[in-house]
Amino acid sequence: MKIKLNYSDKFRNSINKLKFEGRYRVFNETKRKVGFHPLAIWNNNSITSDIIVWCSNDYLGMSQNKYVTNSMINSVKEMGTGSGGTRNISGNSSAIVELERELASLHQKEKAIVFSSGYVANEAAISTLLQILDDAIVFSDEKNHASIISGIKKSDAHKEIFKHNDLNELEKLIKKYPYNRSKVIIFESVYSMDGDIGNIEGIVKIAKKYNAMTYVDEVHAVGMYGKTGAGISEQLDISDSIDIIQGTLGKAYGTMGGYITSTDLICDVIRSYASGYIFTTALPPALAKTATQSLKYLKNSDVERSLQQKNVMLLKKQLSDNNINYLDNKSHIIPVMVNNPIRCTEISNILLNEFGHYIQPINYPTVPAGTERLRITPGPLHTEKMIAELTFSLKQAFKKTEHINFKKPA
Ligand SMILES: Cc1ncc(COP(=O)(O)O)c(C=O)c1O
């Protein structure tokens, strides 16, 4: 007997599962207001109101910097909106070539190659690298981003996951393998959800000792750290010892796109084999030129970085003074811990609906179940008054949700 499948039931059940577990994602619709960063307009079922955004990865407000916006406007007038093709077939604009030159120079590497996003950069570069180094073993920090995990999975390389930032465990794992077998250690410089910093120096030492390559994701650090914004590896003066540095243009640089920087040879290999690089439309030239403008600006200006760091310190102090629990770290990411998905969502709703502060709740699977949080990223244009009001509102929201005591599903 033929049984007709009920496809809709399968889809509905998967959504109901998320709702039951309190991790169904609701996207808030916002419209940003140029000249008023970090304010935005929230569109709540056609009722609009002004809100203060505290969870943006446009960390320095560069997407509204006038040099950057003027560059975008003028470049579109000069070169149009799209690139017209893949890098191989008519999309290799002078603007993207210039952007790659700037990125290589920023990180003091021979070469850089640009992808459509930081996610694609990781997935395409890691999967290709591991396939080329056949029989490779990859050592990956357990807190690495989804794009790194996806790149590793696509490669089918043998993998060893080490406990977060635990160099003893990394060394224990790596020493099991022959010195002359290909090995790649992949980690991040600033971890996106905890905001802590990877032990780059320690990992580089282990890599040298055991003949391994190193790949560091600096997505949350580029534009933000180091004298010219080249990230934590610049701050530590260790870029030379890292084989591949990966970054994004979509966060501190306020535009869009991702990249890797490395030797000429490694970039040539990725460029020649990575399907996520080859078979997709190249970044629009206007966007590439604008990203270059943002890069050059942040190479020379430290005002945004220092104002931002001042505001981060101020908010951390106010949270401590008010007994609001957050994960302390040395970065600009402040995770206020709620440890309960329903309460986390409820606090976020209260902040938005009653006080006009927008902080998206971060629930499983972005973070482990039971460690739900509000990830706050103060920027250079948040004011002292806004910071004081946010602290007050957080206190109220925690008080109002004390009754919520959700148990993790078994
Ligand atoms: C650590 C890390 N790597 C890569 C990415 C992807 O970068 P992009 O947003 O440019 O795709 C993210 C995104 O948040 C990230 O947190």
The ligand as a Gaussian input file, in Angstrom:
#p B3LYP/6-31G(d) Opt

LIG

0 1
 C       33.992000      33.815000      14.874000
 C       33.230000      34.124000      13.624000
 N       33.751000      33.766000      12.443000
 C       33.107000      34.024000      11.289000
 C       31.883000      34.657000      11.281000
 C       31.206000      34.945000       9.982000
 O       31.525000      36.234000       9.556000
 P       30.489000      37.034000       8.599000
 O       29.438000      37.600000       9.508000
 O       31.326000      38.040000       7.912000
 O       29.924000      36.011000       7.677000
 C       31.293000      35.050000      12.495000
 C       29.978000      35.746000      12.479000
 O       29.497000      36.252000      13.429000
 C       31.978000      34.766000      13.693000
 O       31.444000      35.087000      14.866000

